[in-house]
Amino acid sequence: NCLPMFHSFGLTGGTLLPILSGIRTFLYPNPLHIKIVPELVYATNASILFGTDTFLSGYARVANPYDFYGVRYIFAGAEKVKDSTRKIYMDRFGVRILEGYGATETSPAIAVNSPMHQKEGTVGRPLSGMTLRLDPVTGVEDGGRLLVKGPNVMLGYYKEDLPGVLQPPAEGWHDTGDIVAIDGDGYIKILGRAKRFAKIAGEMVSLAVGEQIAEAVYPEFLHAVVCFPDPRKGEQLVLVTTAHAAQRADLVAYAGANGMTPLAVPARILVVDKIPLLGTGKVDYTAVKALALANSEEGEK
């Protein structure tokens, strides 16, 4: 486990779970050392690896095929696992990535794929004892806003408006803030964060879909999509990417060939040398949006 202790996934799944289960565990303090981590996986003969998509894709780019020879299971969370990441681990290392989903407020798991029960493109089925509820979201027909209840849900928040007073979730339901779909077998598919949807020409569009298009066309690079007000369509999407050859025409062509809404294709592209990341490996969307805004204002001068 090289995930940071300040992240609930790194603390519980990567540290407390193996310790309490009696599994010998090797901890490494910095997941950003992408050249060192694969070497340590090999040296420790690790059979289980915890990570996020950003870190795992980085390891795959520099690892030797034999570095993960002893790895049987890779569990990934905190952010969506890209298809390109799944493919390289299966093709090059022969290991299937098992994706899970959760939140700090749920200690920190909600659902997970397992070696016996897994479906690609989903985050698995809910943990035993959890109850799920989907609230309707205007403009989203094949899913809803996910609320969860169960023994692993937090007791509540301490908020600034009432210092020292524990404020529990309403009727025990924690609002995840995620828009999801649940299939007939109970597998959960994340459609996006509620706050990461844009209203374009009257339609609700997931910013994550715009990122998926960019990832499919330019799989070796990092991408982030943010939105800004648009006087004609309500909002517009902007792709911030490290792919210096990125062209909107390529994104339009891919979306059309794969039956994806053209509204999800970013209207503008900003090429950068580096995408801002948080310490957990997730994209720092606040910094990305500030970067895109600064570039836009500079272009208007």
Phi, psi and omega per residue, in radians:
N1 nan 2.128 3.085
C2 -2.079 0.215 3.108
L3 -1.326 2.551 -3.089
P4 -1.162 2.535 -3.132
M5 -1.182 -0.417 -3.133
F6 -1.305 -0.132 3.091
H7 -1.732 2.341 -3.026
S8 -1.051 -0.591 3.118
F9 -1.160 -0.745 3.129
G10 -1.173 -0.629 -3.120
L11 -1.303 -0.860 -3.047
T12 -1.464 -1.083 -3.083
G13 -1.173 -0.685 -3.043
G14 -1.578 -0.243 -3.069
T15 -2.226 -1.097 -3.060
L16 -1.142 -0.735 -3.111
L17 -1.030 -0.921 3.134
P18 -1.147 -0.615 3.131
I19 -1.124 -0.824 -3.129
L20 -1.208 -0.378 3.120
S21 -1.591 -0.014 3.122
G22 1.324 0.453 -3.131
I23 -1.698 2.214 3.109
R24 -1.058 2.216 -2.991
T25 -2.215 2.344 3.085
F26 -1.916 2.146 -3.132
L27 -1.845 2.347 3.063
Y28 -2.184 2.329 -2.921
P29 -1.376 -0.205 -3.041
N30 -2.382 1.807 -3.141
P31 -1.212 -0.202 -3.128
L32 -1.368 -0.168 3.094
H33 -1.424 1.314 -2.950
I34 -1.186 -0.395 3.114
K35 -1.458 -0.514 -3.091
I36 -1.401 -0.712 -3.049
V37 -1.006 -0.862 3.113
P38 -1.025 -0.633 3.115
E39 -1.135 -0.653 3.122
L40 -1.242 -0.618 3.074
V41 -1.029 -0.746 3.115
Y42 -1.184 -0.819 -3.054
A43 -1.142 -0.587 -3.117
T44 -1.581 -0.080 -3.104
N45 0.992 0.710 -3.105
A46 -1.125 2.442 3.114
S47 -1.877 -0.253 3.131
I48 -2.289 2.366 -3.139
L49 -2.293 2.299 3.045
F50 -1.833 2.485 3.137
G51 -2.976 3.134 3.019
T52 -2.012 2.873 -3.098
D53 -1.016 -0.767 -3.111
T54 -1.035 -0.803 -3.140
F55 -1.215 -0.779 -3.099
L56 -1.085 -0.721 3.130
S57 -1.144 -0.595 3.088
G58 -1.160 -0.738 3.114
Y59 -1.092 -0.719 -3.082
A60 -1.100 -0.551 -3.099
R61 -1.204 -0.481 -3.048
V62 -1.989 -0.221 -3.052
A63 -1.264 2.563 2.952
N64 -1.371 2.633 -3.107
P65 -0.964 -0.491 -3.090
Y66 -1.519 -0.138 -3.094
D67 -1.066 -0.561 -3.099
F68 -1.876 0.468 -3.052
Y69 -1.106 -0.537 -3.098
G70 -1.606 -0.094 -3.060
V71 -1.339 2.197 3.108
R72 -1.783 -0.626 -3.085
Y73 -2.353 2.365 2.984
I74 -2.115 2.106 3.108
F75 -1.857 2.222 -3.087
A76 -2.162 2.499 3.096
G77 -2.707 -2.894 3.088
A78 1.331 -0.503 3.090
E79 -2.711 2.829 -3.111
K80 -1.133 2.408 3.071
V81 -1.491 2.166 -3.116
K82 -1.289 2.636 3.106
D83 -1.039 -0.647 -3.126
S84 -1.136 -0.590 3.110
T85 -1.215 -0.769 3.090
R86 -1.004 -0.780 -3.041
K87 -1.134 -0.776 -3.080
I88 -1.176 -0.594 3.121
Y89 -1.254 -0.608 3.109
M90 -1.305 -0.787 -3.077
D91 -1.257 -0.719 -3.021
R92 -1.607 -0.613 -3.045
F93 -2.018 -0.171 3.128
G94 1.201 0.514 -3.117
V95 -2.148 2.310 3.095
R96 -1.572 2.301 3.082
I97 -1.456 2.213 3.112
L98 -1.765 1.958 -3.041
E99 -1.606 2.405 3.077
G100 -2.185 -3.127 -3.048
Y101 -2.675 2.477 3.101
G102 -3.056 -2.870 3.142
A103 -2.705 2.731 3.085
T104 -0.950 -0.646 -3.094
E105 -1.197 -0.200 3.141
T106 -2.018 0.371 2.914
S107 1.079 0.659 -0.258
P108 -2.025 0.443 -3.010
A109 -1.881 2.551 3.018
I110 -2.075 -0.781 -3.103
A111 -2.570 2.769 3.118
V112 -2.774 2.522 2.942
N113 -1.436 2.524 3.138
S114 -2.131 2.907 3.109
P115 -1.004 -0.533 -3.109
M116 -1.587 -0.486 -3.076
H117 -2.342 1.746 -3.139
Q118 -2.587 2.609 3.115
K119 -2.486 2.098 -3.116
E120 -1.066 2.530 -3.136
G121 1.521 -0.056 3.099
T122 -2.113 2.968 3.063
V123 -1.801 0.283 3.074
G124 1.650 -2.904 -3.134
R125 -1.842 2.724 -3.088
P126 -1.062 2.637 3.053
L127 -1.156 2.674 3.116
S128 -1.037 2.380 3.105
G129 1.624 -0.088 -3.133
M130 -1.672 2.526 3.053
T131 -2.025 2.344 -3.095
L132 -1.999 2.588 3.090
R133 -2.425 2.379 3.078
L134 -1.933 2.080 3.060
D135 -1.648 2.412 -3.105
P136 -1.054 2.539 3.075
V137 -2.216 2.191 -3.127
T138 -1.007 2.227 3.122
G139 1.588 -0.132 3.112
V140 -1.970 1.937 -3.041
E141 -1.623 -0.527 -3.020
D142 -1.829 0.462 3.122
G143 -3.044 -2.908 3.139
G144 -2.894 -3.136 -3.139
R145 -1.426 2.204 -3.012
L146 -1.531 2.223 2.976
L147 -2.102 2.509 -3.071
V148 -2.289 2.635 3.096
K149 -2.413 2.465 3.130
G150 2.966 3.039 -3.094
P151 -1.166 -0.295 -3.136
N152 -1.635 -0.013 3.126
V153 -1.339 2.439 -3.096
M154 -0.959 2.807 3.051
L155 -1.295 -0.509 3.118
G156 2.747 -3.067 3.130
Y157 -1.872 2.587 2.844
Y158 -1.722 2.004 -3.049
K159 -1.919 2.776 -3.067
E160 -1.123 -0.535 -3.063
D161 -1.252 -0.439 3.114
L162 -2.319 1.375 -3.085
P163 -1.006 2.317 3.083
G164 1.402 -0.024 -3.129
V165 -1.854 2.121 3.123
L166 -1.346 2.124 -3.117
Q167 -1.877 1.833 -3.075
P168 -1.299 2.791 3.051
P169 -1.083 2.533 -3.123
A170 -1.027 2.053 3.131
E171 0.976 0.431 3.095
G172 1.475 -0.013 -3.112
W173 -1.585 2.126 3.044
H174 -1.618 2.184 3.099
D175 -1.471 1.950 -3.092
T176 -1.277 -0.411 -3.064
G177 1.362 0.159 -3.127
D178 -1.854 2.517 3.028
I179 -1.725 2.120 -3.053
V180 -2.340 2.882 2.983
A181 -2.165 2.540 3.132
I182 -2.156 2.155 -3.092
D183 -1.472 -3.141 -3.068
G184 -1.112 -0.372 3.127
D185 -1.642 0.034 3.103
G186 1.569 0.079 3.131
Y187 -1.373 2.428 -3.071
I188 -1.745 2.292 3.048
K189 -2.026 2.171 3.139
I190 -1.412 2.117 3.104
L191 -1.576 -0.432 3.111
G192 2.610 2.904 3.027
R193 -1.263 2.513 3.134
A194 -1.010 -0.653 -3.134
K195 -1.389 -0.085 3.120
R196 -1.898 0.671 2.970
F197 -2.040 2.493 3.092
A198 -2.032 2.588 3.072
K199 -1.780 1.870 -3.077
I200 -2.072 2.112 -3.128
A201 0.915 0.645 3.095
G202 1.472 -0.051 -3.119
E203 -1.874 2.493 3.057
M204 -1.443 2.116 -3.075
V205 -2.132 2.237 3.120
S206 -1.366 2.232 3.085
L207 -1.129 -0.471 3.130
A208 -1.119 -0.557 3.114
V209 -1.160 -0.694 3.069
G210 -1.044 -0.675 3.100
E211 -1.192 -0.667 3.126
Q212 -1.094 -0.668 3.108
I213 -1.099 -0.824 3.139
A214 -1.105 -0.696 -3.141
E215 -1.139 -0.616 -3.141
A216 -1.238 -0.653 -3.103
V217 -1.398 -0.652 -3.115
Y218 -2.236 1.277 -2.998
P219 -1.194 -0.308 -3.073
E220 -1.562 0.099 -3.039
F221 -2.193 2.918 3.100
L222 -1.705 2.525 -3.085
H223 -2.451 2.621 3.028
A224 -2.569 2.404 3.134
V225 -2.002 2.293 3.072
V226 -2.213 2.901 -3.114
C227 -2.208 2.671 3.130
F228 -2.395 2.741 3.084
P229 -1.046 2.540 3.106
D230 -2.318 2.201 -3.062
P231 -1.136 -0.404 -3.098
R232 -1.669 -0.777 -3.018
K233 -1.905 0.050 -3.135
G234 1.699 -1.025 3.071
E235 -2.535 2.760 3.071
Q236 -2.335 2.634 -3.139
L237 -1.677 2.482 3.085
V238 -2.185 2.196 3.098
L239 -1.629 2.145 3.015
V240 -1.840 2.122 -2.968
T241 -2.497 2.710 3.041
T242 -1.652 0.038 3.118
A243 -1.449 1.777 -3.045
H244 -1.172 -0.352 -3.132
A245 -1.668 0.154 -3.068
A246 -1.051 2.309 3.109
Q247 -2.285 2.383 -3.126
R248 -1.072 -0.581 -3.137
A249 -1.041 -0.624 3.116
D250 -1.161 -0.682 3.136
L251 -1.186 -0.728 3.113
V252 -1.077 -0.753 -3.126
A253 -1.111 -0.741 -3.135
Y254 -1.151 -0.777 -3.135
A255 -1.060 -0.756 3.135
G256 -1.138 -0.700 -3.112
A257 -1.243 -0.362 -3.076
N258 -1.983 0.299 3.039
G259 1.164 0.488 -3.129
M260 -1.706 2.566 -3.091
T261 -1.082 2.331 3.106
P262 -1.131 -0.330 3.122
L263 -1.158 -0.371 -3.134
A264 -1.449 -0.147 3.112
V265 -1.377 2.116 -3.124
P266 -0.975 2.446 -3.133
A267 -1.337 -0.513 -3.140
R268 -2.298 2.722 3.124
I269 -2.215 2.271 3.063
L270 -2.077 2.066 -3.137
V271 -1.628 2.256 3.134
V272 -2.277 2.871 3.112
D273 -1.424 -0.452 -3.058
K274 -2.628 2.349 3.065
I275 -1.542 2.237 3.113
P276 -1.094 2.327 3.137
L277 -2.157 2.656 2.998
L278 -1.444 2.982 3.123
G279 -1.117 -0.367 3.134
T280 -1.451 -0.131 -3.101
G281 1.705 -0.176 3.093
K282 -1.293 2.735 3.053
V283 -1.178 2.348 3.073
D284 -1.519 1.549 -3.027
Y285 -1.164 -0.503 3.088
T286 -1.103 -0.783 3.119
A287 -1.206 -0.644 3.123
V288 -1.111 -0.758 -3.128
K289 -1.151 -0.684 3.095
A290 -1.109 -0.667 3.110
L291 -1.115 -0.789 -3.141
A292 -1.163 -0.671 3.131
L293 -1.152 -0.757 3.124
A294 -1.083 -0.691 3.123
N295 -1.155 -0.677 -3.137
S296 -1.158 -0.763 -3.138
E297 -1.161 -0.630 3.116
E298 -1.153 -0.635 -3.138
G299 -1.223 -0.419 -3.112
E300 -1.483 -0.239 -3.109
K301 -1.212 nan nan
